[in-house]
Amino acid sequence: MKTSFKSFLEIFKRAKRLVFPLESREILREFREGDPVLIYGWLLCGRDATHEKILTSIKERSWDYDFTNQAIYYVGPTPASSGKLIGSAGPTTSSRMDAYMEFLLKRGLCATIGKGKRSKEVVELMKKYKAIYLATFGGAGAFLSRCVEKVEPIAWEELGAEAFFKIKVSGFPALVINSVYGEDFYEKVLR
């Protein structure tokens, strides 16, 4: 099925609003696979090296962070050009972070954002911990960076794009891929 840009925009006219960090996880029950969402508020950001640092630092008790009701966006932005807050900020392949999911879900993480499919094990973990997975648009990093209003470092700034940081977003587009009910939008579409 070929979708025009105009019909793509129509989909997001009916998008639900999601604000992070959540006041309560109960709101996630309202979201089903395939729902378009516009995200507002603060997103934690990190990729592979970030996740490894988080895991190691918490296990060694040298650092900690409150992940309660937070979302993490799998991103490693390009350097910001002059006058910009952030460079191109497209999603990283989410399955690369699957090994870290249960560790973070146990600490209160309620949503992840990236691109691509998650493993069956991760879908089951999200169902167990009442979390969701959202996908945003690969190849659209320059567009997505326009949704970023503020950038704040959290830890390991020396890692550059692999640092742990957060971004304040407004109208950041995504689709619910996996709901708290264990639904999988990719499975539904590929049937």
TORKE-954260 format. One line per 5 residues: number of its first residue (from 1); their letters; for each residue x, y, z of C-alpha. Coordinates in steps of 0.5 Angstrom, whole numbers, plus 2048, in hexadecimal, padded with zeros to 3 digits. Each point is the difference from the previous one (the first is absolute). Layout:
% TORKE-954260
NUM	A	X Y Z; ... .
This chain:
% TORKE-954260
1	MKTSF	800 800 800; 803 807 7FE; 7FF 806 804; 800 807 7FE; 803 805 804 .
6	KSFLE	7F9 803 801; 7FD 7FA 803; 806 7FF 804; 7FE 807 803; 7F9 7FE 801 .
11	IFKRA	802 7FB 804; 803 805 805; 7FA 804 800; 7FD 7FB 805; 806 7FF 804 .
16	KRLVF	800 7FF 807; 804 804 805; 805 7FD 805; 804 804 805; 806 7FD 803 .
21	PLESR	802 7FF 805; 7F9 7FD 802; 7FC 802 806; 7FD 7F9 800; 802 7FA 7FC .
26	EILRE	7F8 7FF 800; 800 804 7FA; 803 7FB 7FB; 7FA 7FC 801; 7FD 804 7FB .
31	FREGD	805 7FF 7FA; 800 7FA 7FB; 804 7FE 7FB; 800 804 7FA; 7FE 807 804 .
36	PVLIY	803 806 7FD; 803 804 806; 803 807 801; 805 800 805; 801 806 805 .
41	GWLLC	805 801 806; 806 7FD 802; 803 7FA 7FC; 807 7FC 803; 804 7FF 7FA .
46	GRDAT	806 7FB 7FF; 802 7FA 7FC; 805 7FA 801; 806 803 804; 7FB 804 804 .
51	HEKIL	7FC 7FA 802; 806 7FC 802; 803 806 804; 7F9 800 804; 800 7F9 801 .
56	TSIKE	807 800 803; 7FF 806 804; 7FA 7FE 803; 802 7F9 802; 807 803 803 .
61	RSWDY	7FC 805 804; 804 805 7FD; 7FA 804 7FD; 7F9 7FF 800; 7FA 804 7FC .
66	DFTNQ	7F8 800 801; 7FD 7FD 7FA; 7F9 800 803; 7FB 801 7FB; 805 802 7FB .
71	AIYYV	801 7FF 7F8; 807 7FF 7FD; 801 802 7F9; 806 7FC 7FC; 803 805 7FD .
76	GPTPA	808 802 7FF; 7FF 807 7FC; 805 803 7FC; 804 806 802; 7FB 807 800 .
81	SSGKL	802 805 7FB; 801 807 802; 7F9 803 803; 7FD 7F9 801; 7FE 7FC 806 .
86	IGSAG	802 7FA 7FE; 802 7FC 7F9; 7FC 7FB 7FC; 7FC 7FC 805; 7FE 7FA 7FD .
91	PTTSS	7FE 7F9 804; 805 7FB 801; 7FE 7F8 7FE; 7FD 7FE 807; 801 7F9 800 .
96	RMDAY	807 802 802; 7FE 802 807; 7FC 7FA 801; 805 7FD 805; 7FF 806 804 .
101	MEFLL	7F8 800 800; 7FE 7FC 807; 806 804 804; 7FD 806 7FE; 7F8 7FE 800 .
106	KRGLC	802 7FE 807; 802 807 802; 7FA 803 7FE; 801 801 7F8; 7F9 800 7FD .
111	ATIGK	802 802 7F8; 805 7FF 7FB; 800 803 7F9; 805 7FE 7FA; 7FF 7FD 7FA .
116	GKRSK	7FF 7F9 7FE; 7FD 7F9 803; 801 7FE 807; 801 7F9 802; 7FA 7FB 803 .
121	EVVEL	804 800 807; 800 808 800; 7F8 800 7FE; 7FF 7FC 805; 804 804 805 .
126	MKKYK	7FC 806 7FE; 7FA 7FC 801; 802 7FE 807; 802 807 802; 7FB 804 7FD .
131	AIYLA	804 804 7FB; 800 802 7F9; 805 800 7FA; 7FF 806 7FB; 803 800 7F9 .
136	TFGGA	802 807 7FD; 802 801 7F9; 807 7FD 7FE; 804 805 7FB; 7FC 806 802 .
141	GAFLS	805 802 805; 800 808 7FE; 7F9 800 800; 7FF 7FD 807; 806 805 803 .
146	RCVEK	7FB 805 7FF; 7FB 7FD 805; 806 801 805; 7FF 807 805; 806 7FE 805 .
151	VEPIA	806 7FC 801; 802 7FE 807; 806 7FC 801; 7FF 7FA 806; 807 7FC 800 .
156	WEELG	806 7FE 7FC; 800 807 7FB; 807 7FD 7FE; 7FD 7FB 7FC; 7FD 805 7FB .
161	AEAFF	7FA 7FD 7FD; 800 7FA 804; 800 805 807; 7F9 7FF 804; 7FC 806 7FF .
166	KIKVS	7F9 802 800; 7FC 804 7FB; 7FA 805 800; 7FB 7FE 7FA; 7FA 803 7FE .
171	GFPAL	7FC 7FC 7FB; 805 7FB 7FF; 7FC 7FB 7FB; 800 7F8 801; 7FC 7FA 800 .
176	VINSV	7FE 7FB 805; 803 7F9 7FE; 800 7FC 806; 7FA 802 805; 800 7FE 808 .
181	YGEDF	7FB 7FA 7FD; 806 7FD 7FC; 7FD 802 7FA; 805 801 7FA; 7FE 805 7FA .
186	YEKVL	806 7FD 7FC; 7FD 7F9 800; 7F9 802 7FF; 802 804 7FA; 804 7FA 7FD .
191	R	7FB 7FB 800 .
